[in-house]
């Protein structure tokens, strides 16, 4: 019975380790950069980078509770 408990605990730890590694591999950094420069972001009209080159004007964006994207909520 003790072997089963230890095996289950190790399996859980192993699962958590792999899930954290998978999550780190797929961090939003690269995907965010891609979306920020993607012309299809706003229905094929503009990319974020068109109005905010190098993120200029977005310094305090994390403080906002609600966003209006191009005049829409």
GITA-V812872 format. One record per residue. N is the residue number from 0. RES is the residue in one letter. PSI is psi in radians with two decimals (NA if undefined). OMEGA is omega in whole degrees, -180 to 180 (NA if undefined). NEAR is the number of other ideal C-beta (glycine too) atoms within 10 Angstrom. Layout:
N_RES_PSI_OMEGA_NEAR, N_RES_PSI_OMEGA_NEAR
This chain:
0_X_-0.67_-180_5, 1_X_-0.64_179_6, 2_X_-0.67_179_7, 3_X_-0.75_180_8, 4_X_-0.77_179_9, 5_X_-0.73_179_10, 6_X_-0.75_179_10, 7_X_-0.75_178_10, 8_X_-0.77_178_10, 9_X_-0.66_179_10, 10_X_-0.72_178_10, 11_X_-0.79_179_10, 12_X_-0.75_179_10, 13_X_-0.75_178_10, 14_X_-0.76_178_10, 15_X_-0.69_179_10, 16_X_-0.80_-180_10, 17_X_-0.61_180_10, 18_X_-0.67_177_10, 19_X_-0.73_179_10, 20_X_-0.71_179_10, 21_X_-0.74_-180_9, 22_X_-0.71_179_9, 23_X_-0.62_180_8, 24_X_-0.56_-176_7, 25_X_0.74_178_10, 26_X_2.64_-177_9, 27_X_-0.09_-178_8, 28_X_-1.01_-176_8, 29_X_-0.72_179_9, 30_X_-0.69_179_10, 31_X_-0.72_178_11, 32_X_-0.70_180_11, 33_X_-0.81_180_10, 34_X_-0.63_-180_14, 35_X_-0.55_-179_15, 36_X_0.06_-175_12, 37_X_2.16_180_14, 38_X_-0.33_-178_12, 39_X_0.04_-175_10, 40_X_-0.73_-178_18, 41_X_1.11_178_15, 42_X_0.55_178_8, 43_X_0.12_-176_8, 44_X_-0.90_-173_10, 45_X_2.81_170_14, 46_X_2.76_177_15, 47_X_-0.68_-177_17, 48_X_-0.35_178_17, 49_X_-0.71_-179_12, 50_X_-0.38_-177_12, 51_X_1.21_-179_13, 52_X_2.27_-178_9, 53_X_0.45_177_8, 54_X_0.18_-179_11, 55_X_2.31_-180_9, 56_X_-0.01_-179_10, 57_X_0.30_-174_13, 58_X_-0.66_-177_8, 59_X_0.37_-177_7, 60_X_-0.55_-179_10, 61_X_-0.32_-180_6, 62_X_-0.29_-176_6, 63_X_2.53_178_9, 64_X_-0.41_-178_4, 65_X_2.47_-178_5, 66_X_2.50_171_8, 67_X_2.00_-179_8, 68_X_2.00_-180_9, 69_X_0.76_176_10, 70_X_-0.04_-179_5, 71_X_2.65_176_7, 72_X_NA_NA_6
